[in-house]
């Protein structure tokens, strides 16, 4: 199944070596194919994105024309949860996987040196967009951070304190990019990676 396309916009332009066919638009070809013209370095910043949900192999792939081979977004472990993500979520995932050096990730897909996607190493675990409150409390309790969280909430100004306290004591869900999570992480000195790890661990709790 192919999900209708959107675009991935990278913060900074970067260069990829592509085949220039002599036409106005550069072309990238799969390994073994040839076109007239020479390989040239071209600058890119935006790519169209089409997402393929491969139910047979239980993985999700990102196609970024003119890159000929797909980027492996999610493998079997995250397949079920990631199927519910929006196209914009998938575009954000591309940015995360490409990191600070997109050319390093995408050039092997152009050169044909990345191998078949079914044989590639699993990508980093999916970070849940939100988790249930009790799951967050379970992990924070294991980390010994509950007293610090409650003290931080008590120190919040009104009306924020009442809103956050009601959510903390209720059955709310915590959004990974939500203001409350970001603010509490800053107060506790948790890095973005530490918060991601917390969300991943919380979602994987089985009762």
N, C-alpha and C positions, 0 to 999 in steps of 0.2 A: 504494500500500500504506500503510495506517495502522497505526502501532505502538501497542499498548495504552497507555493514559495513565498518567502519574504526576502529581506536583505540582511546581511551581516555587515555592520559598519565598524571597522577597526579604529581605535583612537588615533593611530599614526599610520601614514602610508609606509609600505615596505616593498622591497623588490623581490621578484621571482624570475627565474630563467625560463622563458617560454619559447615556443617555436613561432617564428614570424613567417607566415605563408605568403607574404606579399600583399595580402588584403589589408584594408584599413584596420580590421580588428585582429589582434594576435590570436593564435590558436595553440592550444595545448593538446597533445595527442597521447594516446595510450602507448605503453611500451610495444615496440615492434612495428608501429605505424610510422609512415614517413609522409612528409609534405614538402613541397618546394619551399625554399627559404632557409634561413639560418636561425640558430638559437640566439635569442637576445634577452637582455635583462629589462624587464618592464616593471613599472611601479603600480601597485594595487592598494586600495583602501576599502572598497566595497565589493562584496560578492553576493550574487543571488544565492538563496538557500532553498533547497528542496530536501525534505526529510523522508527517508524510507524506513518504515517500520517492518522489519523482517521477522515475521512471526515464526517462520520455520527454524531459524537460527537463534531466535529470541535476542535480537540486538536492534539498535537504532542507528541509522547511518545518516550522515550529512553530506549532500552533494553540493559542491561549491564551484559551479562552472566559472572559468574554463578548466579548473583542476579535474583531471579525468577519473581519479580514483576517490572513493568516499572516505570521509573522516569517520572513524568509529566513535560515536557519541556515548553509547551505553551498551554494556554487554549483559549477559544473562542475569547477573545478580541484581541489576537495577531495572531490568526490562519492564516488569509489571508496573512499578511506580512511575517510571518515566513516560510510559504510554499516555498518561493523563496530563502531561505537561503541555503547555501551549507552544505555538510556533515561536513566539518571542522568547520563551524559556529555552528552547532549543538553540536559538540564535545566541543567547547569553552563554550557553554551554560551549558553543564553538569558541567564543572569546576566551573562556576559562581554559579550555584545552590547548589553545594556541599560545596562551601566556604572553610573555614579554617579547618573544621572538617568533612571530607567526611563520616566517619564512622557513625556520628550522623544522616546523611541523608539516607545512604544506609542500615544500620542495620535494621531499621523498615521494609524495603522492603523484607529483608530476613526472619525476624521474623513473618511477616504477620500482623503487628500492624499498618501499614500505611493506611489501608483501601483501598477500590476500588478507582482507579484513578478518576473516574467520581464524586466521593464524596469528593475529597480532596480540600483544599483551593486553589485558583488560585495562581500560582507561580508569582514571581515579573515580572513586565512589561518588555517586550522586548525592548532593547535599539537599535534603528535603526543603521544600519551600516553606513548610510550616509543620509543626509537631503539636500533639496534644499536650496540654499543661501537665498532666500527671507524668508523662514520659520525661519532660524536662526536669520535673522535681526529682524523679527517680535517679537520673544521672547526676544532677547537682548534689543530691544527698550523698551519693557515692563519692563525690569529689570533696565533700565537706563544706560546700559553699552556701547551704541554705541559710545559716545565720547572717552571712554577709549580704545575701540577697534581700532578706527581710529588713535588715538595718538600712540598706540603700533605699528600699521602698518607703520606709518610715521617714526618711530624710527628704523625700521628694516634696515639692511645693504643691499646694492644692490649685486646681482640681486634679492635677495629674496623679497625685498620691491615691486619691479615692478610686480613680479609674483603674490604675495598675493593681491596687490592692484587691479590688473586686475581681479582676481577671485572674490574679494569682491564686485567690482562694476559691475560684469557681472552676468551670469546666471549659475554659477558653482554649483557643489554639494560639500558639506563638509563631509569628511570621519571622523567618530568618532575616529579612531586610526591614522588619518593622522598627519603629522608633524606640519602643520599649526594650527590645532585645539589644539594639545598638547602644542605647544609653547604659543599660545595666552591664553590658560587656565592657564598656569603657570604664565604669566605676570599679569593676572587679579586676581590671587590667588584663582581660582576656584578648588574645590576638584574634583576628578574623579566622585563622586556621583552627584555633582552639574552639571557637564557636561552631565552625563547620563540623569539627569532629564530635562535638557535643550533640549536634542535631542528628548526625549519622548514627551515633550510638543510641540515641533516644528512639529513633524510628525502628531500630533493629531489636528492641526489647520484645521478647515473646513471653506471654503469660498464659 
